[in-house]
């Protein structure tokens, strides 16, 4: 029974050793003093170590919703398009409803001004 799991265990062991070696090489070769640019906020747009109740612009959430809308659309459209000729009219109607819901979300984003960045 252990012979069946040996390749998986070997793969996990190799992955752990490889990860440990890469971390060790990174700490030995990489710079040890980060500068102010490296410590500045770059994804969320505001300082991370301030008051947790501070107010920030809601456009960050709107951009995240916009990303989810397009990400879901692409994730469902590719497999659907591949088998479109075999799945029938019911799937075509279901995808039309799905795209209609995504279109409503896109129109909401457009009306809220998420596509206009200052």
N, C-alpha and C positions, 0 to 999 in steps of 0.2 A: 504494500500500500504506500509506503514511503517513496518507493521508486516512481510512482505516478506524480508526486509532488516535488520531486527533486529538481526538475528544470525550473519550476516556479521559485523554489527556495534559492537556487543558484542565481537566478535573475535578480531577486531581491537583494541578495548578498552583494552581487556585483554593483547594483545601483547604489547601495549604501556606501560601499567602499569608494566608488567613483565620486559620489557627492561629498564625502568627507575629504577626499584628496582635492577636489576643486575648492572647497572652503578653505583648506589649509593653504593652497597655492594663492588664493585670493587675499588672505590675510598677510602672507609673506611678501607678495609682490605689490599689492595695491597701496594707494596713499593712505596714511593714517590720520591726517589732519584735514577734515572737510572744511571747505571755505563757506562764506556766507551764501553764495549762490546755491550750493548743494543743500544747505539747510533751509532754504526759502520754500514756501508753499508753491506747488506747481500744478496740482490736479484740482484741488477744491477751491482755490482762489482766496482763502483767508487763513490767518494764522491758526495752527492746530492747537497750540498750547495756551489759549486764552480762555475767557469765561465761556462755559458751555451754553449759556443762555443768550449769547450775543446774536444779533439779527444780521442776516445776510440775504442777498438777493435770491428770489425764488426762481430766477432764470436757470440756476444750476439744476434744479429739479426738472424744469421744463426741457432742458437739453437731455437729461437722462431719460425722460419719457420719450422724447423724440428718437433717441438711440434705440430704445426698446421697441418702438413701433417699427422702425426699419429693419432691425435685427430679426424680429419675429417674422416679418413679412418675407424676408429673404430665406430664412430657415424653413419656412413652410412652402414657399413657392418652388424651390428647386426640386424637391422630391415629387411634388404635385405635377410639375411640368414634365418630368421624366415619364410618369405613368398616366398621363392625361388621356391617351387614346384607349386605355384599358379600364378606366375606373367608372366611366359613365357620366350621365348628366347630373346625378345626385351630388357627386363630388364637385362638379363644376358649379352647381348652385351653392354648395357649402363654402367653396372658396370665394365665390362672389360675395356671400354674406360676411365672411371673414375680412375680405378686402374693404368692404363697406364700413365695417367697424373701425378698421385701421384708418380709413379715410376720414372718419369722424374725428378720431384722435389727432390726425394731421391738421385738420381744419381748426381744431381747438388750439393746437400749438401755434398755428399761423395767426389766429385772432389774438392770442396772448402776446404776440411779438417775440416769440422765442427764436424766430429765424432772423431777426434784426438785432445784430450785436453791436454795441457801442464801442 
